[in-house]
Amino acid sequence: MADEYELAELNEKLHYALAYNMPVRLTVWDDRFTEDLRGHIHYIYIDEITKEVRLKVADGSVERLRFEALVGVKLSTNCVDRVNSSIE
């Protein structure tokens, strides 16, 4: 589980990717294992109850992910490596 600072950083990256329609790689914690998912952020809704991120993957389906399960967000395009490293 990420601390408050790390959650704020993940949230910032998610919103950046959503605003600029950038592909991302999300690392998700699932029952003692991590899984990498790639796609575009389709929707972010973080409140006291829902706290979910929706990721549109290559086949067009949408994955619903709990925000608390995210352990990493990486912007995937090469043209933003400089921006990504300043965000990380």
Backbone torsions as a table, in degrees:
resi	resn	phi	psi	omega
1	MET	NA	131.7	-178.7
2	ALA	-77.7	151.1	176.5
3	ASP	-81.3	180.0	-174.6
4	GLU	-61.2	-40.7	179.1
5	TYR	-64.3	-45.9	-179.6
6	GLU	-64.3	-38.8	177.4
7	LEU	-63.8	-39.6	177.8
8	ALA	-64.7	-39.3	178.2
9	GLU	-65.6	-43.8	176.6
10	LEU	-60.4	-44.4	-179.9
11	ASN	-60.0	-42.0	179.3
12	GLU	-62.9	-44.7	179.2
13	LYS	-64.5	-41.7	178.9
14	LEU	-60.7	-46.4	-179.3
15	HIS	-66.7	-35.4	176.4
16	TYR	-63.3	-46.7	179.7
17	ALA	-63.0	-39.1	178.4
18	LEU	-66.2	-45.3	-177.5
19	ALA	-62.4	-36.4	-176.2
20	TYR	-107.2	11.0	178.1
21	ASN	50.1	47.5	-177.6
22	MET	-94.5	141.0	174.3
23	PRO	-67.4	146.4	-178.9
24	VAL	-133.2	161.6	169.0
25	ARG	-120.3	117.1	179.1
26	LEU	-101.2	133.5	173.2
27	THR	-102.6	122.9	-173.0
28	VAL	-119.7	134.7	176.3
29	TRP	-85.4	125.6	-179.8
30	ASP	-142.4	103.3	174.2
31	ASP	51.5	61.7	177.0
32	ARG	73.2	5.5	179.2
33	PHE	-131.1	156.6	172.9
34	THR	-108.3	151.2	179.5
35	GLU	-134.7	136.6	176.3
36	ASP	-97.7	130.6	176.4
37	LEU	-122.3	137.8	179.8
38	ARG	-118.4	143.6	178.6
39	GLY	166.8	-156.3	177.7
40	HIS	-118.3	142.9	177.2
41	ILE	-68.9	122.2	-177.7
42	HIS	-96.0	-32.8	-172.1
43	TYR	-166.1	140.0	174.5
44	ILE	-129.3	126.5	175.6
45	TYR	-137.7	109.5	-177.7
46	ILE	-122.0	109.3	172.2
47	ASP	-138.8	-173.5	-176.7
48	GLU	-65.9	-24.1	-175.8
49	ILE	-103.5	-54.5	-170.5
50	THR	-75.4	-61.7	-179.5
51	LYS	44.4	64.1	-179.5
52	GLU	-132.7	156.0	175.8
53	VAL	-123.0	137.8	175.6
54	ARG	-113.0	127.8	-177.2
55	LEU	-114.8	123.3	176.3
56	LYS	-87.9	117.7	-176.6
57	VAL	-95.3	174.6	-172.1
58	ALA	-54.9	-36.8	-177.9
59	ASP	-79.8	2.5	177.5
60	GLY	93.3	-10.0	178.7
61	SER	-77.1	163.3	-178.4
62	VAL	-117.2	123.8	177.6
63	GLU	-92.9	130.4	174.9
64	ARG	-97.7	124.0	-175.6
65	LEU	-124.7	139.4	173.7
66	ARG	-73.6	132.6	-179.8
67	PHE	-57.6	-37.8	-178.8
68	GLU	-65.6	-21.1	-179.5
69	ALA	-81.5	-13.6	-179.6
70	LEU	-73.2	130.3	175.6
71	VAL	-118.6	-6.5	177.4
72	GLY	-165.2	146.1	175.3
73	VAL	-134.7	125.6	178.4
74	LYS	-127.1	125.7	174.1
75	LEU	-72.1	135.0	-166.4
76	SER	-99.3	-10.0	-176.6
77	THR	-88.6	141.7	-178.7
78	ASN	-65.1	-30.9	-176.0
79	CYS	-69.3	-10.1	179.8
80	VAL	-113.6	18.4	-179.4
81	ASP	-56.8	-39.3	179.5
82	ARG	-66.7	-42.3	177.7
83	VAL	-66.1	-43.7	-178.5
84	ASN	-61.3	-43.6	-178.4
85	SER	-67.6	-28.9	176.8
86	SER	-75.8	-25.0	177.7
87	ILE	-81.3	-36.2	-176.3
88	GLU	-66.7	NA	NA
